[in-house]
Amino acid sequence: MGLFKKEEPLEEYERFSARRQLMEDLTLTKNALDTAYANFETVVDPDLIDCYIFQLNAAMKRYRYLLNQWNGLEKVSARDL
């Protein structure tokens, strides 16, 4: 009988939490990337230029990593259907 709603399995909740955390990380990394680009465009000191180049490289690698993680989650979710 369908009178009572079944509780969500723990796996679904964990996948949802992982997806939500990944989206938050992607948003924060995108903001860090935008900030590093903006700062890079305004500095003239060679040391600061180097600093922002390193920040840009780190943020780009982190963003790429998170996108790969997101794509992996999407593939797993599609297989579950």
N, C-alpha and C positions, 0 to 999 in steps of 0.2 A: 504494500500500500504506500502511496506517495504522500501521506499526510504530513510527515515530518521531513524537513530538509536534512539530507545526509551531510555529515561533517566533511570538510575538504580533507583529502589525504595529505599527509605531511609533506610528501614529495611535491605536490602542486604548490603548496605554500612556500617551500624552499626555493622552487624555481621562480616563483613570483618575486620573492625577496631578492634573489640573485639578480634577476632582470632589473628590478627597481634600483638596486645598488649600482649596477653597471651603468644604468642611465644617468644616475647622479654623478658617477665618476667621469663619464663622458662629458657631461655638461661642465663640470669643474675643470677638466682638462682643456676643453674648448675655450673656456674663459681665460685660463692661464696662457694658452697659445695666442689668443687675441691680445692680451696684455703685453706679452713678450714682443709681439710684432709692433704694437703701438710704441713701446719703449725703445725698441731697436731703431725705429724711424726717427726718433727725436734726439738721440744722443750723438755727441761728437767726440767724446773722450775714447781713445782706443781701448782702454781697459774695460769701459762699460760696453763698448761694441762687442768685445770678446765675451763678456758676461752674458749679454742677450743672445748671442749666437749659441752659446751653450744651453741657455734656457729654451731657445726655440728647438734645438735638436732634441733635448730631453722631452719636451712637451709633445713634439711630433712622434717620437718613438712610443711614448705612453699612449697617445691617441690611437696610433696604429695597432698597438697591442690590445687596447680595449675594444676596438672595432673587430678585431679577429675573435676576441672572446664573445662579443655580441653575435657574430655570425655563427660561431659554434653553438651558442644557445638556441639560435633560430633553427639550426639543422636538427638538433636534438628534439626540439618541440615539434617540428614537422614530422619526424619519425614516430613520435608518440601518437599522432592522430590516426 
